[in-house]
Amino acid sequence: MGTQEDDEDDIINPFKALLTHEEEPSISATLHEGAPKQHLLQNHILHSIQSTVVIRQLPSEGLSFQLWPAATSLVALLDRHRIDPLNSSLSAALSAAHDGPLKILELGSGTGIVGIVAAATLGGNVTITDLPHVVPNLRFNAEANASVVGSSGGAVTVASLRWGHADDVEAIGRGFDLILASDVVYHDHLYEPLIETLRLMMLTRGEKREEGKNMVFVMAHMRRWKKESVFFKKAKKHFNVDVLHTDTPCNGSRVGVVIYRFVGKS
């Protein structure tokens, strides 16, 4: 069994790994200090639709109110998929999910950038979710980008969803084609609740789906702790997991963001 020192050798501090965007040319940021809650507005250019998504962060409110590297990696893939779907890393996951307009759920949305961009680039109906105290900022960002999303034929709905709560799943419903998430595997006490929510969403018996059109979970993840392997071991009991895309490490990191696909075992 590894010692604490062994584990620490392989740790990337998540507080230091928050995205600053200093080297990303498609993003600009403005810090506003006059309001009671300091907020950061970031403009993210979507080249595929020649539009800009504006995202409000609230750094003083905690990690759920800030942009993380995995979210930006998934956003970049969605943008590239819109430009060249035939050569996209996401093409297999998206084509397996559905042929028509996608109904998408995002878990642990944080600022909501992934779900908002998914709605804008895929023209899907996206429900972005997080804990109740995060929902007001999610709603702010959804409303701020409603015109960009609508011009592409998409729509964004905001809802509260606590992982592991069957009643929350029932309130939102299960009729989704695709589930998205980014940087949601970091607190080990949330591994089981997250997997339970995925099981409730993806593996519910009695709901027949068209052959070959299984619900897909696409997760962007940057490894920080050795213990995260426990999540994948638990998840593989219920899902087939493969890698769709791996980013090259940057900003001095030893690892890059990895995009995984989860499909329920039959």
N, C-alpha and C positions, 0 to 999 in steps of 0.2 A: 504494500500500500504506500502511495506517495506521501511524502512529508508536506507540511505547509510550505516549506521553502520551494519544493518541487513545483507545487501549484502556482506559486507566485512568479516563478520563472516564465510562466506561459500566460500571464495576465496582461490584458490591455485595459487600463482604467477607463470605464465607460464615460466618466465625467470629462476626461481628456479627449475622448474619441468623438465628441459631438462635432458636427460639421461646421466649419467656419466659412467655407466657400471662398477662401482667399485666392485659390488657384482656379476657380471655375468661372470661365468667361461668360457663361450664359446666365449668371446670377448676380444681382446687385442687391445691397442691403443698406437700409437706413435705420439708425437707432434713434428712438424717440424717448426723451427723458422727462418731458414736461408733465406727462400723465401720471396719476398715482401708481400705476403699474407700468414699469418700464417695458416697452415693447419694441420688437425688431420686425420691420417689414422687409420681406425678401421677394424680389422679382425674378421668377424663373421663366426663361424663354423656352417655349415649345416650338422648335423649328418645323415640326411636321405640320402644324396648323397655323404657323406664323402668328402666334398669340403669346401673351405673357400671363402667367399665373402669379398672383400676389398672395403671399402667405404671411400671416402675423404669428410671430413667436412671442412668448411671455417668459423670458429666461428666469425671472425671479420666482415664477410659480412652480418650477421643477422640470424634470426630464421629459414629462409628457407634453410639454409646451415648447419643445425645441426640435429642430431638425437633426436627424441622425444620418450617418453615412449610408446605411442600407436603403433608406427611403429614397435618397437621391439616385442611387444606383438603379433602383426599380423604376423610378421616373424616367431615367435616361433610356432604359430598355423599352418602356412603353412608347416613348417618343420615336425611337428608331424603328420599332415595330410598325408604327403608322406609316413611316417613310418607305420601308422595305419589308413587308410582312413575310415574303417567301424566304428571306434569309435571316429572319429574326429568331433569337434564342427562345422567344415566347410563343412562336407559331404552333409548336406541338401542343402546348398546354391550352392555348386558346381555341384551336381547332377541335380539340378533344372535348372541350367544354360545351360548345354550342355552335350552331350554324348561323343563327339569326342574332338580333340585338341581345347583348349580354345583360344578365341581371347579376350584379356583383356585390359582394359583401366585403368590407375591409374590417379586420379585427385590430384593436389597439391602435387606432388611427393617429393619435397624437395631434399633430397640426392638421392632418387630413390631406396632405399634399398628394399622397399616392392615390387615394380614392378620387380626388378631384381631377388629377391628371388622367386616371383611367377613364373617367367619364368623358373627358375632353378628347382623348385620343382614340378611344374605342367606341365612342358614341353609346356607351352603356348606361343603364340605370343603376347607380351605385349608392349603397347605404354605407355611410362611414360611422364607425362606432367607437366608443371608449367609455370610461367610467363617468358617472354623472357629473363630477366636478370639471371634467375636461370638455363636456358637450358645448358649453357656451362659446368657447374659442373655436371649436369645430364648426359651429353654426355661423360664426362670424366669417370664417374663411370660405365656407360654402357659399354664403351670400355674396361675398366680395368677388367671387369668380363665376357667379351664375350666368352672366352673359357669355363668357368664353365657353363654358360647358354647353350652354344651350345652343350656341351657334354651330356646334358639332353634332347636335342631336342627342346629347347626353343629358342626364339629370342627376342631382345629388340629394340624398335624404340623410338626415342626421338622427342618430338614435343612441340611447344608452344601452350598453351590453356588458354585463359582468361575467367574466369567464367562469364556467362551471355551474352557472345558474340556469336550470332547465326552463324556469318561468320566463327569463329574459329571451331565451331562444324561441320559446313559443310566441312571445309578443312580436318578435321580428319576423318569424316564419322561416321556412326551410327551402323555399323555391328558388334558390340561387344556382347559377351555373358555375360561378367562379368565386373563390375566396382569396383575398390578398392580405398580406401582412408584412411588416418590415421591422426589424429590431425588436421583436417581442420575446425573445428567449434570453433573459438575463437574470431574472430572479427565480431561484430554484423552487420556491414555494408556489410559483405560478405554473410550473410545468404540467402538473396533473389537471388543474382547472382549464388550461388552454387545450390540452388533448381531449378533455371531456367535452368542451364546446365543439371542437372539430368532429368528434364522434357523433354528437347530437345533430350537427348540421349535415354531415356527410354520410353517416352510416345508419340512418334511421330506417328500420325495416318497414315494409308495407308501402313504400313510395317507389313506384316503378318509373325508371327513366329509360329513355330511348337507348337501344343497344349501342354501345361504343361511346355514349355521351355521359360518362361519369363526371360527377362534380370534382373539380380540381382545386387544390389549395396551393398557391404559389407564395413562397416565403423568402424574403431577402434577409440575409443574416450575416453579421460579421462576428466571428468567434472572439470572445474575450476571456472566457474562463474554461478550464479543463472540464469542470463539472457540467458544462452544457452538453457533453456527449450523453449524459443521462437522459436528457430530453429526447434525443434522436433514437436511443435504444427503446425508450417507452413508446415513441411514436411508431416505430417500425413494427410493433406488435399488431397495429391496426391498419397501417398504411404502407404502400410501396413508395419509397422515397428515392428520387434521383436528382441529379444536378443538371440544371438547364444552362447555367452561365456562371463564370467566375471572373471577378475583376482582378486586375493587377494591383498588388499592394501599392499604396501611395502615402505621402506625408510621413514617412518613416515607419509605417506599420509593417509588421511581419506577415500579416494576412490581409487578403482582400475580401470584399463582399461576395458571398455566394448566393445564387438564386436557386432554391430547391422547388421541386414539384412533389406534392403528396397526392396520391390517389388511393381511395379506400380499397382494401383487399376484399375480393368477392368471397 
